Amino acid sequence: MRKSNLLVLFEMIIIMFLVSSSTASAALIGGRVYDYSLNAISNVNVEINTTPKQREVADKSVYAFNVPKGSYVITAKQYEDGILKAATNELITVNDEGEYKLDLILFPDVSEDQSLGDEKIDFNAPFDEEGIDKRIVVVAVLGVVAIIAVIYLFLSKKRKRIRKNSSEPKMKSTAKNILGDDKITKTSVQETTEHAVKEFPAQEDADSKMVLDFIRSQEGRTTQKDIRKNFPSSEAKISLILTDLEAQGKIRKIKKGRGNVVVMN
């Protein structure tokens, strides 16, 4: 009887030692889950690539995992009607036991942007000669219109140059009579130029202003995909407008997934 009691006591000591050692070498990773507007969100699937993987649904926008030392990737995904709405991946390294706080910010899924480049050309499609003939006619008409426009602009500039040259002697003569040759100085010419520049400031590019107003109407945050949907311009033009606005320091683009999130500065 005494031996059996000693055996049970020995087993309990071993179990307590194993539990305490495993607890001492573990760390707690936790935090809150937000959308890209920094609003707390719930019912988000969160997992960490431990062995085995740990998964949980962040209830009340809070998650937590117990992990040993090492480097891990935490993945969070939000679904709506079975469709991925937003997601994020975060890397964290646990060097020692303790508590690690890591808040997760989910960004909208913009994987649909790649569909623009996934279109395939069907080389076996029937050859539409009538359609090609119509396109040739349209291109020819546009070419003729472009040539006429270039000729018109050239002739207009030439006429202006002729008128300017013919009016210069009269202007010089009038200036000499009123002010005299010595009073037409470099300073007076510079002042006249500066005055003209102040009266005629450069106009802001209309397209850039429209895009900037749209971003502002979305509370200063939106995606490049949403901008393209709301403007008839091509993807290339939208990209150039955003690049120009970013160079001016008015916005910044955040690369997330396969698309861009655009945020006003």
HELIX and SHEET records of a PDB file:
HELIX    1   1 ARG A    2  ALA A   24  1                                  23    
HELIX    2   2 SER A  111  GLY A  117  5                                   7    
HELIX    3   3 GLU A  129  ILE A  178  1                                  50    
HELIX    4   4 ASP A  181  LYS A  183  5                                   3    
HELIX    5   5 LYS A  186  GLU A  199  1                                  14    
HELIX    6   6 ALA A  206  SER A  217  1                                  12    
HELIX    7   7 GLN A  224  ASN A  230  1                                   7    
HELIX    8   8 GLU A  235  ALA A  247  1                                  13    
SHEET    1   A 7 GLN A  54  ALA A  58  0                                        
SHEET    2   A 7 VAL A  44  ILE A  48 -1                                        
SHEET    3   A 7 GLY A  70  GLU A  80 -1                                        
SHEET    4   A 7 ILE A  83  VAL A  94 -1                                        
SHEET    5   A 7 LEU A 104  PRO A 108 -1                                        
SHEET    6   A 7 ALA A  26  ASP A  35  1                                        
SHEET    7   A 7 VAL A  62  PRO A  68 -1                                        
SHEET    1   B 7 GLN A  54  ALA A  58  0                                        
SHEET    2   B 7 VAL A  44  ILE A  48 -1                                        
SHEET    3   B 7 GLY A  70  GLU A  80 -1                                        
SHEET    4   B 7 ILE A  83  VAL A  94 -1                                        
SHEET    5   B 7 LEU A 104  PRO A 108 -1                                        
SHEET    6   B 7 ALA A  26  ASP A  35  1                                        
SHEET    7   B 7 GLY A  98  LYS A 101  1                                        
SHEET    1   C 3 ARG A 221  THR A 223  0                                        
SHEET    2   C 3 GLY A 259  MET A 264 -1                                        
SHEET    3   C 3 ILE A 251  LYS A 256 -1                                        
END                                                                             
